């Protein structure tokens, strides 16, 4: 069976969107690249973490929407809007990441319960 070129491009696009979403989620939750309580800045080794932290901060005040010229702003806004609003358990864009997030929070909840008796 031959795979159409458009299917390959679509598959690559989906991988890029998933990667961008994973990086945005990481940047939002990462406590590094910010001043810590000891006054030091601890660098995160995740590629683009500090860049996407800046983008996320910019997005909170950005009024330009799709016409914004700041790198990663408009596409990140679209990806995050999909992430927040998608309810499909079979979504090819975000369901793998949502499943990972659910597993992460479930493990964290179990560990907290064990720690607090």
C-alpha positions, -999 to +999 in steps of 0.1 A: +000+000+000+014+034-010+013+063+014+002+096-001+026+125+002-001+146+018-005+119+045+032+120+052+031+159+055+000+157+077+018+131+100+048+154+102+026+184+110+009+165+138+043+155+153+054+192+152+022+203+168+025+176+195+061+186+201+051+223+204+023+214+228+046+193+250+071+221+251+044+247+260+031+225+288+066+219+301+075+256+300+043+265+318+050+240+346+088+242+348+101+260+379+135+266+363+147+296+344+131+318+370+144+333+402+143+306+429+138+313+466+176+313+470+179+341+444+195+320+418+183+311+384+185+274+377+187+266+339+164+241+324+179+216+300+147+213+279+152+230+245+132+262+241+119+262+277+131+298+285+119+310+251+085+295+255+082+309+290+087+343+275+061+335+248+036+324+275+041+356+295+037+376+263+005+358+255-011+370+287-010+406+274-011+401+237-041+417+220-030+410+184-043+375+181-035+358+148-018+389+135+008+389+163+043+391+149+060+377+180+076+343+172+055+314+184+027+336+198-002+330+174+005+293+167+010+287+205-023+304+212-041+281+187-025+250+200-033+258+236-069+267+227-072+233+211-056+216+242-081+234+266-112+228+245-107+194+229-129+167+246-120+138+222-103+109+238-091+098+203-077+132+192-046+126+172-031+159+183-035+160+220-049+128+235-015+111+239-003+142+260-036+143+279-032+107+288+004+113+300-008+143+320-035+122+337-010+095+345+014+121+360-012+137+382-025+103+393+010+092+404+015+126+421-018+123+440-008+087+451+026+099+463+011+128+482-015+106+499+013+082+510+034+111+523+006+125+544-006+091+557 
